[in-house]
Amino acid sequence: MPDDSGSGPTSGRVPDVATMPAAPAGPIGAVFAARLGLVSRQRGCALQQPALVVCGSATEVAAAQVAELRRLRPDIPVIAATRAGGGELDPMIAEEIAAEGRRRAAATGCRTVVVVGGDTAAAFLGSDERRVGGTVLPGLPWSTGTDDHVVVVTKAGAFGSADTLVRLFEEEDAG
C-alpha cells in the first residue's frame, strides 16, 4: 500500500542531488533525471573527436550497427566482441572489452566513448559517479564523469536500427 502521508521513506520525496548515477540502465537513468528536473530532456551533446566505440553486445542488432558504422565511418575506431551465435555475452568478455576500451580511450585521449551493451557499460563505467546530461539521440543518454570531461554515450545492445551509430556520429558532424 502506498504511503501518501507525505513523510517516511516511501513518500515519493527525492533528495536534492546534483548528480545522478548511471549504469547499464542508462536510458532509464536519463528519463528519471529528466523527470526530476535534473536535466533537460531536449539537451543534446556535441560529440567530439577523437571518439571510440566499445561494443560488447552479442545481439544481431548491435552487430548490424557496428558493421554499418565500419562501412560508412571507417575513421571511427571500434572495439567489438566477436559474435558467437548471438544471445548472451560471457560477463568476463564484457569486462575484457570494457578494460580494453578504457585503456585505448586513455591512451588516445578520447573525448567521446560510445559503449554498446549493458554488461559492457556497467564494466566500463564501474561505480564512478556520472553526471547525466540528456540524450544525443532518443534512447542514447550521455554523461560525463565528475573528474573528467569525456562524454560517454550508452546504448542498449538490442536498441535502435542498423544506422543508429552512424546517425549518432552524423549528429556530431552537424554540431
Secondary structure, DSSP 8 states (H G I E B T S, - for coil): ----SS-STTS------S-----TTHHHHHHHHHHTTSS-TT------SSEEEEE---SHHHHHHHHHHHHH-TTS-EEE---SSSS---HHHHHHHHHHHHHHHHHHT-SEEEEESHHHHHHHHTT--EEEEEEEETTEEEEEESS---EEEEE-TT-S-TTHHHHHHHHHHH-
